[in-house]
Amino acid sequence: MAHEADIRAELERLRTQVPEVSGALAAGVDGMVLAEDIPAAGPEAAAGVAALTAAALGIGLRLTDATGRAAFRELLVRGEDGCVAIYAAGPVCALTVLAGPRVNVGRLHLEARRAGARIAQLIDGTQDRLEDARPS
């Protein structure tokens, strides 16, 4: 991906902006890792989280559609040791954020929504350049 470094920088910025965020990744709706910043996990763990993100995204999309809530925006799952939040990052990407149990959820939502919007812009820019490069 042309903007993998830029997306990774955005993930790192998010992790430094919100205390208790331990990692983040951007994944395609197909479950492929686009970029990741999960220091405590290896590539296999990131791939597993990306695949689960795609599955959760599918459920979230169906649930918002079935209940008339329009387009999917975000999903928050809390466990005893923290939470996992998934945010829409444009039509072809999702941002997954891992946070500890004491995270300020309001701050998490604010910063992660901004990060998701910036990641969507980076990906849209890549798609535009690919479409411009195609022969007419």
VOGU-3710 file (C-alpha; in Angstrom, 3 decimals, decimal comma):
1> maheadirae> 0,000/0,000/0,000  1,334/3,386/-1,015  0,409/5,049/2,287  1,247/2,269/4,757  3,851/4,455/6,510  1,400/7,363/6,760  -1,338/5,112/8,152  1,094/3,579/10,633  2,130/7,085/11,748  -1,540/7,893/12,358
11> lerlrtqvpe> -1,916/4,724/14,434  1,169/5,648/16,470  -0,175/9,177/16,988  -3,453/7,760/18,283  -1,621/5,486/20,715  0,385/8,405/22,111  -2,647/10,749/22,287  -4,878/8,486/24,363  -3,496/7,008/27,586  -4,420/3,345/27,979
21> vsgalaagvd> -4,430/2,664/24,203  -2,106/-0,277/23,775  -2,377/-0,756/20,027  -4,280/-0,088/16,845  -4,568/-1,419/13,336  -6,162/-0,475/10,057  -7,722/-3,349/8,176  -9,583/-3,683/4,932  -13,173/-4,860/5,074  -11,793/-8,142/3,694
31> gmvlaedipa> -9,762/-8,671/6,887  -6,340/-7,841/5,455  -3,959/-5,762/7,585  -3,185/-2,423/5,943  -0,993/-1,133/8,787  -0,578/-1,989/12,455  0,854/-0,553/15,640  0,434/-3,269/18,245  3,793/-3,395/20,047  2,957/-6,383/22,262
41> agpeaaagva> 1,818/-8,611/19,383  3,437/-10,112/16,339  2,230/-10,172/12,727  0,193/-13,327/13,319  -1,745/-11,656/16,140  -2,383/-8,572/13,997  -3,685/-10,768/11,170  -6,028/-12,520/13,599  -7,324/-9,199/14,950  -7,844/-7,948/11,378
51> altaaalgig> -9,851/-11,057/10,486  -11,995/-10,667/13,601  -12,423/-6,979/12,780  -13,879/-7,915/9,396  -16,262/-10,371/11,050  -17,369/-7,818/13,680  -17,730/-5,189/10,975  -20,025/-7,505/9,024  -22,212/-8,013/12,094  -22,212/-4,289/12,840
61> lrltdatgra> -23,235/-3,470/9,275  -26,075/-5,989/9,357  -27,228/-4,819/12,775  -27,313/-1,121/11,840  -29,113/-1,990/8,616  -31,664/-4,284/10,284  -32,486/-1,695/12,944  -32,676/1,254/10,558  -29,647/3,025/12,027  -28,099/3,859/8,634
71> afrellvrge> -24,361/3,485/7,971  -22,097/1,723/10,482  -19,894/4,114/12,472  -18,384/2,248/15,430  -18,553/-0,721/17,750  -17,231/-0,963/21,327  -16,691/-4,273/23,121  -15,673/-4,219/26,790  -13,986/-7,042/28,625  -12,647/-7,272/32,169
81> dgcvaiyaag> -9,169/-6,243/31,050  -10,091/-3,467/28,622  -11,938/-2,818/25,426  -11,736/-3,198/21,681  -13,253/-0,460/19,549  -13,837/-0,634/15,807  -14,439/2,537/13,786  -15,409/2,955/10,154  -12,517/4,506/8,220  -14,190/5,100/4,887
91> pvcaltvlag> -16,026/2,500/2,821  -13,161/-0,004/2,507  -11,324/0,185/5,825  -11,848/-0,138/9,571  -9,765/1,122/12,466  -9,451/-1,235/15,443  -8,187/0,141/18,748  -7,142/-1,869/21,812  -7,371/-0,085/25,165  -7,004/-0,842/28,841
101> prvnvgrlhl> -9,831/-0,933/31,388  -9,239/2,626/32,604  -9,411/4,311/29,194  -11,416/7,511/28,974  -13,964/6,295/26,418  -14,992/9,834/25,447  -11,406/10,746/24,611  -10,957/7,421/22,831  -13,989/8,085/20,635  -12,885/11,651/19,875
111> earragaria> -9,333/10,765/18,866  -10,167/7,474/17,115  -12,910/9,095/15,016  -10,394/11,712/13,887  -7,811/9,029/13,134  -10,387/7,012/11,180  -11,266/10,065/9,084  -7,586/10,741/8,316  -6,988/7,092/7,411  -10,022/7,192/5,107
121> qlidgtqdrl> -8,552/10,272/3,402  -5,207/8,519/2,931  -6,891/5,468/1,424  -9,197/7,540/-0,780  -6,158/9,391/-2,104  -4,537/6,075/-2,999  -7,676/4,886/-4,801  -7,938/8,177/-6,730  -4,344/7,855/-7,955  -4,922/4,236/-8,991
131> edarps> -8,034/5,225/-10,951  -6,156/8,143/-12,580  -3,366/5,757/-13,656  -5,728/3,427/-15,531  -5,728/3,790/-19,300  -8,886/5,269/-20,801
//
